[in-house]
Amino acid sequence: MLQYAIVFLVISLIAGIFGFTGTANTTKTIAKVLFALFLIFFVLTLIFGGVAFG
């Protein structure tokens, strides 16, 4: 999932450089959402993984 966020971030940066503002904003939003989901899943894995082995 983090890979998809990075891919959309790169697409957003490239689109921003070439002036495609609509595409850049859309991909930036997708990258932010995917990165937030990744962080949430990561924190939940840390919490529940620690509980299971603690």
Biopython code that builds the backbone (N, CA, C, O; Angstrom):
import numpy as np
from Bio.PDB.StructureBuilder import StructureBuilder

atoms = [
    (1, "MET", "N", (0.828, -1.183, 0.000)),
    (1, "MET", "CA", (0.000, 0.000, 0.000)),
    (1, "MET", "C", (0.878, 1.255, 0.000)),
    (1, "MET", "O", (0.556, 2.251, -0.646)),
    (2, "LEU", "N", (1.974, 1.190, 0.723)),
    (2, "LEU", "CA", (2.881, 2.331, 0.743)),
    (2, "LEU", "C", (3.472, 2.562, -0.642)),
    (2, "LEU", "O", (3.739, 3.701, -1.026)),
    (3, "GLN", "N", (3.675, 1.483, -1.390)),
    (3, "GLN", "CA", (4.206, 1.626, -2.744)),
    (3, "GLN", "C", (3.244, 2.401, -3.633)),
    (3, "GLN", "O", (3.670, 3.227, -4.441)),
    (4, "TYR", "N", (1.937, 2.136, -3.486)),
    (4, "TYR", "CA", (0.949, 2.872, -4.269)),
    (4, "TYR", "C", (0.951, 4.351, -3.891)),
    (4, "TYR", "O", (0.819, 5.211, -4.761)),
    (5, "ALA", "N", (1.099, 4.651, -2.613)),
    (5, "ALA", "CA", (1.151, 6.046, -2.185)),
    (5, "ALA", "C", (2.358, 6.743, -2.791)),
    (5, "ALA", "O", (2.259, 7.889, -3.229)),
    (6, "ILE", "N", (3.494, 6.060, -2.820)),
    (6, "ILE", "CA", (4.700, 6.652, -3.397)),
    (6, "ILE", "C", (4.534, 6.846, -4.907)),
    (6, "ILE", "O", (4.956, 7.865, -5.454)),
    (7, "VAL", "N", (3.920, 5.873, -5.575)),
    (7, "VAL", "CA", (3.691, 6.000, -7.019)),
    (7, "VAL", "C", (2.797, 7.194, -7.317)),
    (7, "VAL", "O", (3.091, 7.980, -8.218)),
    (8, "PHE", "N", (1.703, 7.339, -6.566)),
    (8, "PHE", "CA", (0.810, 8.470, -6.804)),
    (8, "PHE", "C", (1.478, 9.791, -6.454)),
    (8, "PHE", "O", (1.196, 10.810, -7.085)),
    (9, "LEU", "N", (2.362, 9.790, -5.454)),
    (9, "LEU", "CA", (3.098, 11.007, -5.118)),
    (9, "LEU", "C", (4.015, 11.404, -6.264)),
    (9, "LEU", "O", (4.094, 12.584, -6.609)),
    (10, "VAL", "N", (4.704, 10.447, -6.857)),
    (10, "VAL", "CA", (5.596, 10.735, -7.980)),
    (10, "VAL", "C", (4.797, 11.235, -9.181)),
    (10, "VAL", "O", (5.201, 12.192, -9.842)),
    (11, "ILE", "N", (3.666, 10.590, -9.464)),
    (11, "ILE", "CA", (2.813, 11.053, -10.567)),
    (11, "ILE", "C", (2.345, 12.478, -10.311)),
    (11, "ILE", "O", (2.311, 13.303, -11.224)),
    (12, "SER", "N", (1.986, 12.759, -9.072)),
    (12, "SER", "CA", (1.533, 14.100, -8.708)),
    (12, "SER", "C", (2.638, 15.130, -8.921)),
    (12, "SER", "O", (2.382, 16.216, -9.442)),
    (13, "LEU", "N", (3.854, 14.797, -8.523)),
    (13, "LEU", "CA", (4.974, 15.735, -8.708)),
    (13, "LEU", "C", (5.261, 15.973, -10.184)),
    (13, "LEU", "O", (5.494, 17.109, -10.597)),
    (14, "ILE", "N", (5.247, 14.908, -10.978)),
    (14, "ILE", "CA", (5.502, 15.048, -12.416)),
    (14, "ILE", "C", (4.400, 15.869, -13.070)),
    (14, "ILE", "O", (4.680, 16.742, -13.891)),
    (15, "ALA", "N", (3.147, 15.595, -12.711)),
    (15, "ALA", "CA", (2.029, 16.356, -13.286)),
    (15, "ALA", "C", (2.104, 17.823, -12.870)),
    (15, "ALA", "O", (1.785, 18.715, -13.656)),
    (16, "GLY", "N", (2.527, 18.068, -11.632)),
    (16, "GLY", "CA", (2.665, 19.455, -11.171)),
    (16, "GLY", "C", (3.747, 20.203, -11.924)),
    (16, "GLY", "O", (3.598, 21.388, -12.220)),
    (17, "ILE", "N", (4.839, 19.513, -12.234)),
    (17, "ILE", "CA", (5.933, 20.147, -12.972)),
    (17, "ILE", "C", (5.472, 20.551, -14.373)),
    (17, "ILE", "O", (5.828, 21.623, -14.865)),
    (18, "PHE", "N", (4.685, 19.694, -15.006)),
    (18, "PHE", "CA", (4.236, 19.983, -16.365)),
    (18, "PHE", "C", (2.964, 20.823, -16.428)),
    (18, "PHE", "O", (2.478, 21.127, -17.518)),
    (19, "GLY", "N", (2.421, 21.199, -15.276)),
    (19, "GLY", "CA", (1.299, 22.122, -15.254)),
    (19, "GLY", "C", (-0.077, 21.497, -15.324)),
    (19, "GLY", "O", (-1.052, 22.211, -15.555)),
    (20, "PHE", "N", (-0.195, 20.202, -15.136)),
    (20, "PHE", "CA", (-1.493, 19.553, -15.125)),
    (20, "PHE", "C", (-2.051, 19.619, -13.706)),
    (20, "PHE", "O", (-1.983, 18.643, -12.959)),
    (21, "THR", "N", (-2.597, 20.767, -13.342)),
    (21, "THR", "CA", (-2.968, 20.997, -11.947)),
    (21, "THR", "C", (-4.103, 20.095, -11.487)),
    (21, "THR", "O", (-4.099, 19.653, -10.339)),
    (22, "GLY", "N", (-5.069, 19.812, -12.344)),
    (22, "GLY", "CA", (-6.177, 18.932, -11.960)),
    (22, "GLY", "C", (-5.686, 17.525, -11.652)),
    (22, "GLY", "O", (-6.073, 16.922, -10.651)),
    (23, "THR", "N", (-4.829, 17.015, -12.525)),
    (23, "THR", "CA", (-4.263, 15.684, -12.313)),
    (23, "THR", "C", (-3.366, 15.662, -11.089)),
    (23, "THR", "O", (-3.387, 14.702, -10.319)),
    (24, "ALA", "N", (-2.584, 16.706, -10.904)),
    (24, "ALA", "CA", (-1.680, 16.776, -9.763)),
    (24, "ALA", "C", (-2.460, 16.785, -8.452)),
    (24, "ALA", "O", (-2.077, 16.107, -7.498)),
    (25, "ASN", "N", (-3.548, 17.546, -8.399)),
    (25, "ASN", "CA", (-4.353, 17.599, -7.179)),
    (25, "ASN", "C", (-5.021, 16.263, -6.889)),
    (25, "ASN", "O", (-5.090, 15.836, -5.737)),
    (26, "THR", "N", (-5.509, 15.608, -7.928)),
    (26, "THR", "CA", (-6.174, 14.320, -7.743)),
    (26, "THR", "C", (-5.201, 13.263, -7.235)),
    (26, "THR", "O", (-5.495, 12.548, -6.277)),
    (27, "THR", "N", (-4.047, 13.169, -7.879)),
    (27, "THR", "CA", (-3.077, 12.155, -7.463)),
    (27, "THR", "C", (-2.494, 12.479, -6.090)),
    (27, "THR", "O", (-2.160, 11.571, -5.328)),
    (28, "LYS", "N", (-2.370, 13.766, -5.772)),
    (28, "LYS", "CA", (-1.880, 14.151, -4.448)),
    (28, "LYS", "C", (-2.853, 13.702, -3.371)),
    (28, "LYS", "O", (-2.442, 13.213, -2.319)),
    (29, "THR", "N", (-4.133, 13.866, -3.634)),
    (29, "THR", "CA", (-5.152, 13.439, -2.681)),
    (29, "THR", "C", (-5.143, 11.922, -2.502)),
    (29, "THR", "O", (-5.239, 11.424, -1.380)),
    (30, "ILE", "N", (-5.028, 11.196, -3.604)),
    (30, "ILE", "CA", (-4.976, 9.731, -3.525)),
    (30, "ILE", "C", (-3.750, 9.292, -2.733)),
    (30, "ILE", "O", (-3.839, 8.389, -1.901)),
    (31, "ALA", "N", (-2.612, 9.921, -2.985)),
    (31, "ALA", "CA", (-1.384, 9.571, -2.272)),
    (31, "ALA", "C", (-1.528, 9.835, -0.779)),
    (31, "ALA", "O", (-1.071, 9.035, 0.036)),
    (32, "LYS", "N", (-2.161, 10.957, -0.410)),
    (32, "LYS", "CA", (-2.365, 11.272, 1.006)),
    (32, "LYS", "C", (-3.262, 10.246, 1.689)),
    (32, "LYS", "O", (-2.979, 9.810, 2.805)),
    (33, "VAL", "N", (-4.335, 9.867, 1.020)),
    (33, "VAL", "CA", (-5.266, 8.898, 1.596)),
    (33, "VAL", "C", (-4.597, 7.536, 1.768)),
    (33, "VAL", "O", (-4.726, 6.908, 2.819)),
    (34, "LEU", "N", (-3.886, 7.081, 0.745)),
    (34, "LEU", "CA", (-3.211, 5.789, 0.831)),
    (34, "LEU", "C", (-2.136, 5.798, 1.916)),
    (34, "LEU", "O", (-1.973, 4.811, 2.634)),
    (35, "PHE", "N", (-1.407, 6.898, 2.039)),
    (35, "PHE", "CA", (-0.380, 6.986, 3.068)),
    (35, "PHE", "C", (-1.003, 6.991, 4.458)),
    (35, "PHE", "O", (-0.466, 6.368, 5.374)),
    (36, "ALA", "N", (-2.119, 7.679, 4.629)),
    (36, "ALA", "CA", (-2.811, 7.690, 5.920)),
    (36, "ALA", "C", (-3.314, 6.291, 6.271)),
    (36, "ALA", "O", (-3.195, 5.862, 7.419)),
    (37, "LEU", "N", (-3.874, 5.579, 5.295)),
    (37, "LEU", "CA", (-4.323, 4.209, 5.540)),
    (37, "LEU", "C", (-3.154, 3.309, 5.919)),
    (37, "LEU", "O", (-3.274, 2.471, 6.812)),
    (38, "PHE", "N", (-2.033, 3.484, 5.245)),
    (38, "PHE", "CA", (-0.847, 2.702, 5.570)),
    (38, "PHE", "C", (-0.414, 2.956, 7.010)),
    (38, "PHE", "O", (-0.095, 2.017, 7.739)),
    (39, "LEU", "N", (-0.401, 4.211, 7.415)),
    (39, "LEU", "CA", (-0.002, 4.538, 8.783)),
    (39, "LEU", "C", (-0.958, 3.947, 9.809)),
    (39, "LEU", "O", (-0.528, 3.443, 10.846)),
    (40, "ILE", "N", (-2.241, 4.007, 9.524)),
    (40, "ILE", "CA", (-3.235, 3.439, 10.446)),
    (40, "ILE", "C", (-3.033, 1.935, 10.580)),
    (40, "ILE", "O", (-3.017, 1.407, 11.692)),
    (41, "PHE", "N", (-2.880, 1.247, 9.458)),
    (41, "PHE", "CA", (-2.658, -0.203, 9.508)),
    (41, "PHE", "C", (-1.350, -0.546, 10.214)),
    (41, "PHE", "O", (-1.271, -1.542, 10.932)),
    (42, "PHE", "N", (-0.337, 0.271, 10.012)),
    (42, "PHE", "CA", (0.951, 0.037, 10.661)),
    (42, "PHE", "C", (0.839, 0.174, 12.176)),
    (42, "PHE", "O", (1.355, -0.662, 12.917)),
    (43, "VAL", "N", (0.170, 1.220, 12.632)),
    (43, "VAL", "CA", (0.000, 1.429, 14.075)),
    (43, "VAL", "C", (-0.851, 0.318, 14.679)),
    (43, "VAL", "O", (-0.541, -0.181, 15.760)),
    (44, "LEU", "N", (-1.914, -0.070, 13.993)),
    (44, "LEU", "CA", (-2.746, -1.167, 14.500)),
    (44, "LEU", "C", (-1.966, -2.474, 14.577)),
    (44, "LEU", "O", (-2.139, -3.249, 15.517)),
    (45, "THR", "N", (-1.114, -2.716, 13.597)),
    (45, "THR", "CA", (-0.291, -3.918, 13.621)),
    (45, "THR", "C", (0.683, -3.881, 14.796)),
    (45, "THR", "O", (0.908, -4.899, 15.450)),
    (46, "LEU", "N", (1.253, -2.723, 15.060)),
    (46, "LEU", "CA", (2.162, -2.601, 16.200)),
    (46, "LEU", "C", (1.428, -2.846, 17.514)),
    (46, "LEU", "O", (1.928, -3.550, 18.391)),
    (47, "ILE", "N", (0.247, -2.265, 17.644)),
    (47, "ILE", "CA", (-0.517, -2.399, 18.887)),
    (47, "ILE", "C", (-0.968, -3.842, 19.099)),
    (47, "ILE", "O", (-0.708, -4.423, 20.153)),
    (48, "PHE", "N", (-1.632, -4.416, 18.121)),
    (48, "PHE", "CA", (-2.176, -5.762, 18.274)),
    (48, "PHE", "C", (-1.095, -6.828, 18.198)),
    (48, "PHE", "O", (-1.245, -7.899, 18.787)),
    (49, "GLY", "N", (-0.009, -6.555, 17.483)),
    (49, "GLY", "CA", (1.109, -7.501, 17.474)),
    (49, "GLY", "C", (1.792, -7.545, 18.822)),
    (49, "GLY", "O", (2.203, -8.608, 19.287)),
    (50, "GLY", "N", (1.914, -6.381, 19.450)),
    (50, "GLY", "CA", (2.512, -6.337, 20.793)),
    (50, "GLY", "C", (1.636, -6.990, 21.836)),
    (50, "GLY", "O", (2.144, -7.606, 22.773)),
    (51, "VAL", "N", (0.324, -6.866, 21.690)),
    (51, "VAL", "CA", (-0.624, -7.491, 22.628)),
    (51, "VAL", "C", (-0.575, -9.005, 22.483)),
    (51, "VAL", "O", (-0.639, -9.730, 23.475)),
    (52, "ALA", "N", (-0.462, -9.486, 21.237)),
    (52, "ALA", "CA", (-0.484, -10.927, 21.016)),
    (52, "ALA", "C", (0.786, -11.597, 21.559)),
    (52, "ALA", "O", (0.739, -12.725, 22.049)),
    (53, "PHE", "N", (1.922, -10.888, 21.467)),
    (53, "PHE", "CA", (3.167, -11.485, 21.916)),
    (53, "PHE", "C", (3.572, -11.024, 23.306)),
    (53, "PHE", "O", (4.556, -11.519, 23.855)),
    (54, "GLY", "N", (2.837, -10.091, 23.880)),
    (54, "GLY", "CA", (3.183, -9.536, 25.192)),
    (54, "GLY", "C", (2.633, -10.363, 26.248)),
    (54, "GLY", "O", (2.815, -10.061, 27.427)),
]
sb = StructureBuilder()
sb.init_structure("model")
sb.init_model(0)
sb.init_chain("A")
sb.init_seg("    ")
for serial, (resi, resn, name, xyz) in enumerate(atoms, 1):
    if name == "N":
        sb.init_residue(resn, " ", resi, " ")
    sb.init_atom(name, np.array(xyz, "f"), 0.0, 1.0, " ", f" {name:<3s}", serial, name[0])
structure = sb.get_structure()
